[in-house]
Amino acid sequence: MKKIFFALTIACALAISAAAHDGKKHDNKQAAAKGKTAKAEFAGKGDGVETCPVTGEPITNKDIKAQMFGRTVYFCCAGCLEDAKKNPAMYVKKTHKEQLAAIKNVKPSEHGHHGEHQDKAASGETKFLGKGDGIETCPVTGEPVNKNLKHEVDGKTFYVCCDGCADTVKKNPSAYLKGVTAKVAFMGKGDGVETCPVTGEPVNKNLKHEVDGQTFYVCCDGCADTVKKNPAAYLKKASK
């Protein structure tokens, strides 16, 4: 009897061990299956040239960049660069053309530096961002140009590496092409004599200023600074 009892005990132990082993294998298979299906969804919001691929915000400093999928990608800040490095495929497509298609209907996200970018845009400050000469290298990315992609802006001919870069240059030629001055949209609301050229409100005759040989009045010191930074946008006869 003792022998029979001992044999039954061994058999039960082996059965329990086998069941546990099968269960573990099943769990491992499920985990592997989940790993395969848990492919990260593309979350890019910018083109990586003019706008950050992580946040979609304007890129104002071309120093923050990385080589991804054989091309140069730019970011608005070091934090976004680190995020993209952890999972490049989540924010960057293999070509700029694919990137533009992927972000076509995406809105930029809120980000810590959003206000800073807005302030720079509002001030009318234009920083030169060109990476190439527009003849042999793309003015936007610095990569070799496609000679079939010939464009012209403000009387200057230039070449780019892709159609997306051509659009970028045309939106802000002075930022990418040397010697090209972008056309300035007139935003004046007053005549600069009786009404403030910035706000359209009555001027303060004690606030008399001059720019490019033209005298003008404003309603406050802040408006005077605005006019002086971009006179062609607020004074009809002024030439920047």
ABEGO torsion letter per residue (X at the ends): XAAAAAAAAAAAAAAAAAAAAAAAAAAAAAAAAAAAAABBBBABABAGAABBAAAGBBBABAABBBBBGGBBBBBABAAAAAAAAABAAAABBABAAAAAAAAAABBBBBBAAAAAAAAAAAAGBBBBABABAGAABBAAAGBBBBAABBBBBGGBBBBBABAAAAAAAAABAAAABBGBBBBBBBABABAGAABBAAAGBBBBAABBBBBGGBBBBBABAAAAAAAAABAAAABAABBX
